[in-house]
Each structure stands twice: as C-alpha cells, then as structure tokens.
Amino acid sequence: MLQELLGHRGAAGEAPENTITGFQYAWDVGVRSFELDVRISSDQQLVVLHDESLFRTTGIDRKVWEVSASELAEIETLTAFPNWPKKTGVPRLYEVLELFGGQAFSWELEIKNTAKEKMELISSLLIRMVAEFGLQERVVITSFVPEALFM
C-alpha cells in the first residue's frame, strides 16, 4: 500500500507554519502533498495563515483581513521558532502555488471561517487560482463552514 505524507501547514511543528520556508523545509525532507489554510487580506489577496488573528504566529494583535498582503509578507512569523534562520512572512497563496503547485502531488486548501462576503470572495478567487495553475485534479478544497463549499 502506498502511503503519502501530507505536510500540515507545510511542516507545522518543525518549521514556521504556512510559510514559504516551512513548505520548503517539508519539501526538502520529502513531503510532496500539502494542507494549508486560506484567508483574505485587506487588499483582497488570498494569503496563507491558519488563525484569524496574527497574534499567535507573529505577536501582533491584528486581524488578517485588516492588513494588506504586502504588509503581511513583511511580518515575521517566528513566534514558535525565534531562532529560525530564514525570513518568514505571511505568503500569498499565489506564491506558494507558484513555487510548489506544479510539483506537489496534491493539495488540501482549507477556506477558514470569516464573514460571509469574504468567504464568497475567497471561494471565487480560489477557484480561479486552482484553474490558473491547472490543479483541478490535485486539489481538495475544504472548510468547516459548509456554505463556503457551495458558493
């Protein structure tokens, strides 16, 4: 039986979660399938972060949707890994898929709970991005909010 490793948030627990360097770390140790969390920034960019707040991963007490994607990219997400040697901002989903999308075996993209109008936008942008990268056969879109999957 073939067993496949799924990098939860990249390599959560071993590297800064949901970051480019975390996904690279997982890739370097042989992970070829990934789960990540999708949220939306203030400038309507899909970004990769689990929590609604930046506090747990960055120490900054702000909501993801209050901050632009370019600002999020500059915020260090090293709360759990203060000695991590590489820069680790909050990435855009586009950047993660650009680097690993074509090579990874499969993706689980989880739409996180947020206001209904934001979830509709996330769903719409996510479907377009999956098509843009040609990942339709290698993506599972999930959410704890069933309505997000029927928008």
Secondary structure, 3 states (H helix, E strand, C coil): CCCCCEEECCCECCECCCCHHHHHHHHHCCCCEEEEEEEECCCCCEEECCCCECHHHHCCCCEHHHCCHHHHHHCCCCCCCCCCCCCCCCCEHHHHHHHHCCCCCEEEEEECCCCHHHHHHHHHHHHHHHHHCCCHHHEEEECCCHHHHHC
